[in-house]
């Protein structure tokens, strides 16, 4: 059975003190026998948040990383730095990285390789824009993004990571993919991974849904056969709403 994964992407919110307070509140409300819970604070707060939740069921991840181990890359952080700060996971290919900062499939693939080599668990984000959805290109776009991110990885490596399907048109807009839309894409991703890396891997890899996830729509999302959890944005910035999502109900 695939254990549910509830992840909170704090984006560029929360100072160190505010992040520590939020993380502690989330940790206090998280049960060890429930879904796996991960928070992704901004880089400045990562070490302090990791220390605050040490010994609890809550894990911590970085929001992005460079593919190099070290070097003259001003403003960047490496897998080694994230791990040293207490991270176990890293988000890669989030739509804001793709569409605001211009990251392409090749760069995300290099980062995914580097994350695994650095001992981190990648959460690889994929998803289509509204024009791509309206042009009936959703599966084409998602297939390309998944294929290019995973093509250089072994079956064992793919089995260790997670994929997050985030329709770009649903992020921060209040719109959510219908259950039918979400299930269609999640099942497609699972079949694709089964075809490229073997059915056991396709059946084991966790596929998350992201895009305006809130307490009032979480139950319907988690009821879908191929939705193994969620990547939460705005609703992860308050412990009460995030914990409701982690409990699978509003």
N, C-alpha and C positions, 0 to 999 in steps of 0.2 A: 504494500500500500504506500502511496506517495503522501508524505506528511505535508500538511498545508503550511504555506509560508506567507506570513504577513509582513510586508516591508514598508517602511515609511521614509520617503525622500523629502528631507527638509529644505532642499534647494538652498537659495541664498537667504535663509532666515535663521535666526537664533544666534545670539552672542554666546560666549562660553558659559556665563552664569545661567542664562536662560535655557541653554541646551542641557546643561547638567540638571537643572530643576525638572525639565520635561522628561529627560531620560529616567531620572529616579522615580518619577510618578508612574511612568510606563512600566518600569521594572517592578514596582510594588503591586501593580495590577496584573502582571503576567504570570501564568501558572506553568510549571515545568512540563506538565502533561498535556498542554494545549498545543496550538500551532507554533511553529518556529517563528520567532519575532526578531526582526532586524531593523535597526534605525540607521539612516544615512545622514549624519550631520554635516555641516560645512567643514572644510579642512581645518579651520582655526579651532574648532571645538572638538575635533575627533578624539584626540588623546584624553581630554578631560571627561568626555562622555564615556569613553571606553573604561576609564578608571571608575566612573560613577556606577556603572552597571556590572563591574567585575564581580563574579560569584553569583550572578542572577541568570535567568534563562535568556535574557536579551543579548543579542549580538550586535556588532557595529560594523558598518562598511563605509568605504569612501565613495564619493559621488562621481569620481573620474580619476584617471591616472595617465601618465605617459608610458609609452612602450619601452623606453630605454631604462636601463638599470640606474644610470646616473649620467650627468653631463651638463653642458651649457644650454639648459632649457629653462630660461627665466620664467618663474611663475608656475612651473609644473611640479608634480610630485610623482614618485615612482612607486611600484608595488612594494619595494623594500621599506620605503618611508611609511606607507599606509600600514603595513604589517607591524612595523616598529611602534606606530602610534596606537596599536590595539585593534586594527581592522581585521576582520576575517573574510569580508566580501568587498566587492567593488561593482558599482553600476557602470556599464559601458554602452555607448550608443544611444543614450537617452535622446528623445526627439529634439530637445533643446541643444544638445551637443551637435546633432546632425544638422538642424535647420537654422540655428542661431549662430553657431560657431563653425559651420561648414565641414564637419567631420564626415568622411565618406566611408564606404564599406571596407575598403582596403585598410584604412587607418584603424577602424574598429576591430578588424581581424588581427592586426598586429598587437593591439592592446589586449585582446582576449588571450592570445598566445602568451604574452608577457605576464598577464595576471596569473595564469595557471603555473607558469614557470616560477613565479614569485610566491607561490603558496596561497594565493587568494582564490576565492570562489567568485567567478564572474556572474553577474546578472545581466545578460545581453538583451538590450531593448530593441524591438522592431515595431514597425507600424507604418500605416499609410496616411497621406494627407487627404484633405477633403476632395480636392480635384481627382486624386487617384482613386478614391472610393467611388466618386460619381462617375468616373470613367471606367468602372468595373475592372480596375487593375489591382485590387487589394491583394489577391493571392499571388499575383505575379511579383508585386513589390516585396511582400513578406517572404516569399520563397527566395528571392535574390538576396535579401538581407540575411536570412538564416544560413543559406548555403555559403555565402562568402565569409561569414563570421566563423563557421564551424569546419570549413573544408580542410584545414590543416591539422585538425584535432583528431586524436584517437577516440575510439568508442568509449574507453574508460574515462577520458577527459570530458567528453560531452555529457556522460552520465553524472559528472560531479557539478556541472554548472546549472543555471536556471535561465530560462528565456522569459522575457516579459513582453507580452503583446500590448502595445499602447497605440490605439488609433489616434493619430495626431489631432484630428478634429474634435476629440473628446477630452483632451487634456486642458483642465482649467476652464472649460466652457460650460460645465454643467450638463453637457450632453454625455450620454453613456451608450455604448453599443448595445443593441438589443440582445437578449439572451441568445437568439438565433444567430446573430452576427458574431458574437464572441465565441460561441461554441464552434461555429463553422471554421473560424480562423485557428482556434486552438487545436481542433482535431486535424486540420490541415498541417500545422506545424509538427504535430506528433507523428503523423504519417510520413512527412518528409524526413524527419530525423530517423524514423524507423527504416526508411529506404536507404538513407545515406550511411547510417552507422549501426544498423541492426535493430530488429524489432524489440529486443530486450531493453535497449537504450531508449528507443522511442517511448516505450511503456513506462520507463522509470524517470525520465527527465521531467522536472517540474516546470510548468508553464503558467505564468502569472498574468492576470489582467490588470491594466492600468489605464486610468482615464476617468476623472471625476468620480472616483470611488468614495462612497459615503455610507454612514450607518444604515440609511434607508434603502440602499440597493445591494448591500453586501450579501444578504441571504440568498437572493436570486442568482447572484454571480457564483457563489460557492456551491450552489446546487448543481451547476453544470458539470457534466462528466469529465471534461478535459480542462477545467479551470482548477488549478492546484493552489491558488492563493491570489493575492493582489499586491500591486505596487501603488501605494497611497501617496498623494501629494498634499494638497491643502488640509485635508482632514487628519493628517498625521502631526499637525502643528499644535494640536490640543490633545492632552492625554485622554480626556473623557471620550472624545469621538474616536480616537485611534483604538482605544481599548474595546469600545463597542464593536468596531470592525474586527478586531482580533478574536472577539467572542462569537463572531458570525451573525450578529443580530443588531438591530437598531435600538 
